[in-house]
Amino acid sequence: MRKILIVGAGQSGLQLALGLQAQGYAVTLMSNRTAEEIRSGRVMSTQCMFHTALQHERDLQINFWESQAPKIQGLGVSVAGPDSQRAVDWLGRLDGYAQSIDQRLKMAGWMETFAQRGGQLVIHGAAVSDLDYFARAYDLVLVSAGKGELVSMFGRDASRSPYSEPQRALAVAYVHGLGPRPEHPDLDAVRCNLVPGVGELFVMPTLTLSGRADILFWEGVPGGPLDVFQGLKDPAEHLSLTLDLMRKFTPWEHARTAEVELTDAGATLSGRYAPTVRNPVGRLPGGGLVLGVGDVVVANDPVTGQGSNFASKCAAAYLASIVEHGDRPFDEHWMRATFDRYWEMAQHVTKWTNAMLGVPPEHVLGLIGAAGRLQPVADRFANGFNDPSDFENFFFDPEKTAAYLASVGGTAA
Ligand SMILES: Cc1cc2nc3c(=O)[nH]c(=O)nc-3n(C[C@H](O)[C@H](O)[C@H](O)COP(=O)(O)OP(=O)(O)OC[C@H]3O[C@@H](n4cnc5c(N)ncnc54)[C@H](O)[C@@H]3O)c2cc1C
């Protein structure tokens, strides 16, 4: 039986561990926190996942919360105009629904399932020296430790990482009591509110520890008016600041917040990181090799809500590569080929996400505006969140945008 060590119990590490376990591999999973510590800790993400990524979980029969979590049927975009009213406002319909399940709930539950199914769970914050030791005892070591210190083993790929600094300051609050959205009170959707030059407010339904809730997530341009959460310790202050900024920049969303309260003591999160693609193979001091997974190798800004989706897609691609490789050694050539298979998909999300962080060119503004007049454009844009490779066909190149709009009977005017 082949022995595999996975370091880091997040979306990618746990999905891969459960998948390998089901295929009969002897999997050891190392986590720096217990399931209970994760469950009682701070929120980590907004983790909205679209159809393809959710299907990977269904394929492994680990979609334990699917029936309880809100079914997100659409993706809306609002653009704030100069008078703080909406200059653009539309809703695209998703072909398959999306869901957000609080990672505290999901990761803690998956970790317990892994242990109940006989997996070896080690609670230990691994250091490079530990991996050096363990690499000799395992056929393969995978590092899925997110944006933690272990990423230092994997060199930054400058050719694929245009930004060396964070492009957004992030501030998340999970709340109960948000009023229904008047435009479509019976349909759950993610709403991206774009405030030009300032940042974005995402509002989305989620399933958290205390049931259904909503997430208020500000992404602020660094140094701008939304970049005010750093160093805030008090969750109540965090929420109050979130609401003040909503009143100022997105009053249509603020109108729904009269009754909101934080879901729990760990309901807020703030921080920032530079989007980075890394060399997928890490070399240990003793000469052993380890393969990076998920955010370790491709960490995009959450402005497009893709990190968990691609952590899941990475885990699914690696699972297939490991199984297909049979009993042959997991050497450097295999590791690079395994990452390249994933990068075939991930390159599209990196390109699109990095584009969304910059100032949008004229033709993209035209496309977003046209989606308000042409439902097929809104629907296609929304479904791009499930398959970002489609943006190659109508988003980046002004000529392709114009040709697409003409094909649905519109223009960017
Ligand atoms: C504010 C915010 C909002 C987001 N919103 C979305 C969204 O809506 N949709 C979406 O798809 N993505 C979103 N993301 C991104 C998404 O959360 C991440 O990309 C995804 O969780 C990455 O999964 P992962 O398995 O690679 O890493 P992680 O989920 O970060 O898991 C890594 C795990 O490794 C553990 N660990 C770290 N170091 C060690 C160590 N030395 N030893 C042992 N264990 C260790 C950590 O504690 C953690 O449990 C968001 C991210 C943020 C910050």
The ligand as an ORCA input file, in Angstrom:
! r2SCAN-3c Opt
* xyz 0 1
  C     -11.298     36.730      2.828
  C     -11.235     35.566      1.882
  C     -12.357     35.256      1.107
  C     -12.317     34.196      0.217
  N     -13.423     33.898     -0.512
  C     -13.417     32.858     -1.377
  C     -14.584     32.499     -2.126
  O     -15.662     33.104     -1.995
  N     -14.504     31.454     -2.977
  C     -13.355     30.738     -3.127
  O     -13.332     29.788     -3.907
  N     -12.245     31.051     -2.420
  C     -12.249     32.076     -1.551
  N     -11.129     32.365     -0.819
  C      -9.912     31.570     -0.996
  C      -9.970     30.225     -0.310
  O     -10.399     30.343      1.017
  C      -8.591     29.577     -0.332
  O      -8.028     29.731     -1.605
  C      -8.688     28.077     -0.014
  O      -9.132     27.901      1.305
  C      -7.321     27.440     -0.199
  O      -7.367     26.104      0.204
  P      -6.024     25.362      0.613
  O      -6.393     23.976      0.946
  O      -4.999     25.560     -0.421
  O      -5.494     26.136      1.895
  P      -6.189     26.492      3.260
  O      -7.658     26.418      3.153
  O      -5.583     27.774      3.705
  O      -5.731     25.320      4.243
  C      -4.429     25.217      4.720
  C      -4.437     24.476      6.043
  O      -3.099     24.171      6.427
  C      -2.911     24.472      7.787
  N      -1.479     24.704      8.016
  C      -0.777     25.838      7.726
  N       0.527     25.663      8.036
  C       0.640     24.411      8.521
  C       1.743     23.642      9.025
  N       2.980     24.144      9.062
  N       1.501     22.381      9.445
  C       0.247     21.853      9.406
  N      -0.826     22.528      8.954
  C      -0.630     23.783      8.518
  C      -3.805     25.683      8.017
  O      -4.136     25.845      9.376
  C      -5.021     25.314      7.185
  O      -5.913     24.516      7.922
  C     -11.140     33.421      0.093
  C     -10.026     33.727      0.873
  C     -10.067     34.777      1.765
  C      -8.866     35.083      2.611
*
